[in-house]
Amino acid sequence: MLTINDHLVLPLAEIELDAIRAQGAGGQKVNKTSSAVHLRFDISASSLPDDCKQRLLARRDRRISSDGVLVIKAQRHRTQEANRDDALQRLAEFIRRDASAPVPRKVTRPTRGAKIRRVDAKVQRGKLKALRGSVGD
């Protein structure tokens, strides 16, 4: 089970993990080991709440395919286990961002004092710019 937050837990059966060869410079065993991890998570077929699914699918992220599958590639670490943990943590963080509904903005108006301060600052700036003119005879 992957814990997202206090109210949300994701079964590991919904997450597909594949070991692949990492990119970049290698060492002696570069062509033998598969230390990078591809994580695939089908958002629409998951057990997440429907509103959370909609927020995730609406996100404009290049890691989400047109089929609604999130693909995370983890290759920061040298071992497959560390990359697997890194991929799972990144998935949890990705879901955690949209797990709760955004708080709607409360419409406010500037106070009278704020309006006065803004106009006074504009007048002061105008006076300063008026002094920059050419020197008269």
N, C-alpha and C positions, 0 to 999 in steps of 0.2 A: 504494500500500500504506500502510495506517495501522498504525503500530507501537504496540502496547499495552504490552508489556514485552519482556524479552529472549527469551522463548519464544513469544510470541503476536503474530502479524501478521494484519491483516484486509484482504482485498482491497477496493479502492474500488468494485468492481462490485456488492458487496452493500449498499452505502449509497446511498440515494436522496436527492438534494439538489434542492430546489425553491426558486426565488427568489420571494418574496412581498413585498407592500408592508408596510413597518414601521408599527407603531402609534405614537401620540403626536403631539406637535407637529411640524409640518413647516416647510419653507421654500418657496422658489420652485418647486422641482421635485418637490413632495410627491406629486402625482398622476401623475408620469411615471416615476419610478424604483422598482424593486423591490430594495431593499437588504437586507431581512431574508431569512433562510434557514430553511427547514423541512427538517430532517434526519429521514429515516425509516429505521429499521433493524429488519428482521424477525429477531428473536432465534432463533426455532425453525428458520428456513431458512438460518441462517448457518453458516459453517465453524468456529465455535467448538467446543471440546470439549464433550461432552454434560454433564459435571458442571458446567461453567461456565454452560451454558445453563440448567440447572435452578436454579442459585443466582440467576441474573438474573431468571428468570420467577417465582421464589418471593418476590422482593423486592416489598414493598408500596409501589409508587411510582406516582403518578398519571400519569406520563409514559408508562407502559406500558399499551397498550390491552388489551382483553379478547382480542384476536387474537394478542397477543404481539409487537406492533409498538411499538418505542420511538420516540417523537416528541420531538425537541428543536427549539425555536424560538430562533434566535439573532438578536438585533436590537440588541445593545449598541453596535455600531460604525456609522459612517456609510457604509462601503463594503461592497459585497457580498462582496468577497474576504476582508476582515477577519472578517465574520460567518461565512463559510464555514469559515475556519480555526478560529474560536472554537467552532463547532458540532462540528467534528471533534475538537478537544481535549476538549470536554465529553463526547463519546461515549467517547473513550479513557479518560478518568478514570472514567466510569460503569462501564465493563467492568473496568478495573484493580482496582476495589474488590472485585469478586467473582471475579477471575481465579484466585486460589489458594484452596484449602480453608482454612477457619478452623481454628486450632489448638485442639484440645479442652482444656478446663479441667482442670487437675490438682487433684484433691480434696485439700485440706489440712485440718489441725486446728490450733486455737490451741495455742501452747506453754503449759507450766505457768506460766512467768513472766508471760505475757500474761494468763492467767486471774487470777493473784494481783493484778496491777496493776489489772485491771478491778474486782475485788471491793473492793480498797482504795479506789479512786476512788469507788465507790458508798457505802462506809461514810463517807468524808469528806464527801460531799455530803449524806448523811443527817444527820450531826452538825451541819453548817451550817444545814440547814433546821430542826433541832430548836431551835436558838438563836433562831429567829424568833417563837417563841410569845409570848403576852402575859406581861408582867412580873408575878410573883406578889407577894403581900403580905409 
